[in-house]
Amino acid sequence: MTSAFEAWREAGEHHVHDGHDIFVRAGGTGRGHALLCVHGLPTASWDWHRIWPTLEATFGRVLAPDMIGFGFSAKPPAYPYSIFDQADLHEGLMRARGVTRYRMLAHDYGVTVAQELLVRHDERKRRGDHSLVLEAVVFLNGGLFPETHRPLLIQKAMLTPLGVVLSRAMSLRMFTRSFAKVFGPHTKPSPEEAREFYTLLVGNGGNRMAHRLFHYMPERTAYRARWVGGLCDTDVPRRLINGAADPVSGEHAAARYRELVPDPDVVSLPDIGHYPQVEAPDAVLAAALPILNAP
């Protein structure tokens, strides 16, 4: 019998980015708004599987790619991975699929990609370019502000020369122990769920290059003015849904959002960790849809 995880992969479509194969889950009713789902690290579009049926039934089109270096997409070992390139990937996908107006749901690493897409939208708007219009964005837990991001020890180690060794040596047991730390006290992943997320990380040669993906952390610091400035200055409707129990980007990150973002719109989920869409899917839908599916 095919598992839901296997079925997700089998239902995937494909896009080419810079000569590399990109896995895409696509769906929707064919009528209504387009939604772009931007996943986090170290996982992939599978992160959305618990809310996917509702998203497909609600939006005219839903696009959820696995970014290059992630999940079922290509993972070239010497590729120059960057937030800017991942933003190019998402824009290229939307243009290839004929999307001209979209809403966006982003998580973890994906919130920084979303911030870059938000800045690009505002830059186009100032030029009078309406070829790709961002209409609303919902952020889940992620490093919107580099000063509040509290990476785990293993994440920090990935940026050192030890990162190559850690990538190759990453076992299921090591991954599960580290991964469970970012979940809420009552919403830890099951052994099967942890195995699925581990497969997304190390499969398709991921254990040879996973450490290279973590260069997004210094990139966030280098481009803080662009990405935080864009988040604070835009008039695009936006909401933060925050798993407050997340040690990496939980309540302390939501407090910084309230401090810096004008008229902050924050929904806090107590006892939920870093993966709200996995840990509390119904609560995420209830908080996200009024923004993402607004007229």
Steps between C-alpha positions, in 0.01 A plus 500: 500500500635842402565730796392865501866596477555283191176626348619858547809428295313308234261793452785744446557707189826646371661833423851577374709758682849581373510163327396305809182301563268650759219300662169685524167413660223687323126506546197719539147543375594691186307806617604763752825621652843344443697394807875442519623283790865550594641228727781500752827323579581212527176370355291573188150543356388194698484744794164614361338157470269535803345823370529415129146363446348822634739716299418308181128538563527871583732652240485510124862391479746382764871462425739341748847427360785326672774761474826404335705300750188381684264205507439331166666774293853490362778543757813592305795486742688804369203727436513865624199472732355836602175668602511711184523194279214329683290813442591477130380140503159593641453792263605285205252230600214747527580664168529159333155407635343829391452643849484881506341560844561288806479461877778334699537269801857461628683313775852493652770546228207582275412817694827654382426398142157657552659821627708521182190437288321772698781749431496411129125555488536848648788581263286401201208700634714814521602446135140456393564134415194287578620178338515314832299641790518377860163557666548360853747299704479284812821415682540200728794452738826611346793739524335822388751688716854359519548645849220280640591179317629242748641211295564164659860397562494262204383782272791716610738210447381464140666835425841381618742260328329230706188548287627271226553220751165557669314490170652167406466352848140611564317189619127461553556487875710818502251680279197394707658611827583844362177543302276420798652786701322763291151350543255584776485296822193302389551493121825310447528320164432127497782265399339464156471877455862548603604234247312684224662832581840330521446352154435849364831620644738221401330354192616572148855573617398743773755359743775626268392865497253581781757711683513740204137601556580653839682796348161671506575599862788740425310608189211611721738716700669649194167598341309587816432858391345383174287221642393648833450838337280342235294321763444819698445745213263310273125553475438137402264340759700266721452287808734302722377169640744406774548173684592658833682195642757494217852545647635627166244763398216485750349764728823701514486540121131595512586768758756647260240495220260697720778744582615573143211439260240778477149389605627146570258217435613201707320177587673312779458124543592397857679166550565474123856488374685577180268311261149640560366365170600149611428533872174701487369493142143603584619801700731605217219481245265695725759777538640501146195476274337833598815675371593274211150459359373852557324657196 
